[in-house]
């Protein structure tokens, strides 16, 4: 991967992560994707349900690449008498991971407010039970950084039930190329797809087959790619996070090719083609099985599309927590896409 594309990829990752986009609150990230794809010279379309797609060129044997740009988050479920907010999580938000984290509350009509996830009565010098066992829905609450002492004070700010809560991602890149942030699932792969689109334009390459990229916005709640696969697509490839953990072959520096996950085996032939492309091009990869994972392309099959399906992505550790990947993992994912599509 050329330096210019690696730099672009990391810049796009930083930008995408900086745009709060919990599932259900994704207009801003969709607008950004449309702007960027237009700037690159493409004609992106937005789906009615949400999501962005763009034709990258090529003819016949249509291949659609999916990444998702929605993330975990929460919505306000109630305003307590003392002015604290309780939440209902969106997607698999992990309470241990977000306790004490900064949040932004987005109201429908009155802008946004800052706050922090805390357990109730969170001062150790006041509450001897502050470290007792916790349950997300029952215990975590948002302490707004506003002078509010009652539910009426909070309502006067324009905050209501159903307002979205975005968690601070804490994006950073270390001196050794490790990327640490929430929501690398799946903004890491979204930045890889944008980089692939830029690469085709800059190098004047027409792909060997028709290629469409799709950015879905309901993946974390399970119906991202239930629509939006255009006529003529025969293969769908989810470019989503690869799993890293005990018993798996993938590291953060590799691209993972998933053979089977909770939704069953991926298409045998398409997966074999991906493994062959990785082997022949010298991409650093691992084939793995994911025990607790479902993907957008399985959703496309369940929706009734007659397509082959497969899943690849950069290795991500501590998924749905404070995640870690590596520049090389993203670069290997990019290189595999180039090798596979030709
Ligand atoms: Zn994902």
Boltz pocket constraint, residues with backbone or C-beta under 6 A from the ligand:
constraints:
  - pocket:
      binder: B
      contacts: [[A, 68], [A, 185], [A, 186], [A, 219], [A, 240], [A, 241]]
      max_distance: 6.0
